[in-house]
Amino acid sequence: MSEKTIVCDSMSGGAALLQPGKTLDNDNAHEMVEAITNAQAGGHKFIIIDMRDLEFISSSGVGSILGSVEVARESGGDVILCNVSESIQNILNVLDLMDYLTVADDREAAQERCGLKKVL
């Protein structure tokens, strides 16, 4: 997986799984916005963003995620982050976003938040 690629997979139950590469910044934040927008337009209420490989996120990267949270929640879904490293959690804490965002420990916990069980 290249550093700037965002992989999107459909899951059953109205969820989409997005996997950013190592960085989410000004160079590829538009890809995240596009992936989330396309998933939502395709009827996915829940967006799971697996941050397992993410090493760096800029303010643009954070913004690319934040812009979709309300849209998801208004449609009865959510944007759920999982496998968030300690360094990324620290950034989200500094920005005072941990109470606003839905964060799960791993994919299985994220799926459970969507009402899905062991779908992957």
C-alpha positions in Angstrom: 0.0 0.0 0.0 1.5 3.4 -0.9 1.7 6.2 1.6 -1.0 8.3 -0.1 -3.5 5.7 -1.1 -6.8 5.3 0.7 -8.4 1.8 0.3 -12.2 1.6 0.5 -14.0 -1.7 0.9 -17.8 -2.3 1.3 -19.0 -4.3 4.3 -22.4 -5.8 4.7 -24.8 -4.0 6.9 -24.4 -0.6 5.4 -20.8 0.0 6.5 -17.7 0.9 4.5 -14.1 0.3 5.6 -11.5 2.9 4.8 -7.8 2.4 5.3 -5.5 5.3 4.9 -1.8 4.7 4.2 1.0 6.1 6.4 0.0 9.8 6.1 -3.2 11.7 5.9 -2.3 15.3 5.1 -2.8 18.2 2.6 -1.6 16.0 -0.3 -4.2 13.3 0.1 -7.0 14.7 2.4 -9.1 15.2 -0.7 -8.9 11.5 -1.3 -10.3 10.8 2.1 -13.1 13.3 1.5 -13.9 11.7 -1.8 -13.8 8.1 -0.4 -16.1 9.0 2.5 -18.5 11.0 0.2 -18.6 8.1 -2.3 -19.3 5.6 0.5 -22.1 7.8 1.9 -23.6 8.4 -1.6 -23.5 4.6 -2.1 -25.8 4.1 0.9 -23.2 3.4 3.6 -24.4 4.8 6.9 -21.3 3.7 8.9 -17.8 4.6 7.9 -15.1 2.7 9.7 -11.6 4.3 9.3 -8.9 1.7 10.2 -5.9 3.8 11.2 -3.6 0.8 11.8 -1.0 2.0 9.3 -1.4 5.8 9.9 1.7 7.4 11.3 1.0 11.1 10.6 -2.2 13.2 10.3 -2.2 16.9 9.7 -5.0 19.4 10.3 -6.2 18.8 6.7 -6.4 15.1 7.4 -8.4 15.7 10.6 -10.7 18.1 8.7 -11.3 15.5 6.0 -12.8 13.2 8.6 -14.6 15.8 10.7 -16.5 17.1 7.7 -18.3 13.8 7.3 -19.3 13.0 10.9 -22.4 15.1 11.0 -23.6 13.8 7.7 -23.2 10.3 8.9 -24.9 10.9 12.2 -27.8 12.7 10.6 -28.5 9.6 8.5 -28.5 7.4 11.6 -24.8 6.2 11.1 -21.4 7.4 12.3 -17.8 7.6 11.4 -15.8 5.3 13.6 -12.0 5.4 14.0 -10.2 2.2 15.0 -6.7 1.0 15.6 -5.7 4.6 16.5 -2.1 4.8 17.6 -1.1 6.7 20.7 0.6 9.5 18.7 -2.6 10.1 16.6 -4.7 9.9 19.8 -2.5 12.6 21.3 -3.1 14.8 18.3 -6.9 14.3 18.6 -6.7 15.0 22.4 -4.8 18.2 21.8 -7.5 19.3 19.3 -10.1 18.3 22.0 -11.8 15.9 19.6 -11.8 12.6 21.5 -15.2 13.3 23.0 -16.7 14.2 19.6 -15.3 11.4 17.6 -16.3 7.7 18.0 -13.1 5.7 18.6 -13.0 1.9 18.9 -10.0 -0.2 19.9 -10.0 -2.4 16.8 -12.1 -3.4 13.7 -14.2 -5.9 15.6 -15.1 -3.3 18.2 -15.9 -0.8 15.4 -18.1 -3.4 13.7 -20.0 -3.9 16.9 -20.6 -0.1 17.2 -22.3 -0.4 13.8 -24.4 -3.3 14.9 -22.2 -5.8 12.9 -20.5 -8.8 14.3 -17.5 -10.5 12.7 -18.4 -9.5 9.2 -14.8 -9.2 7.9 
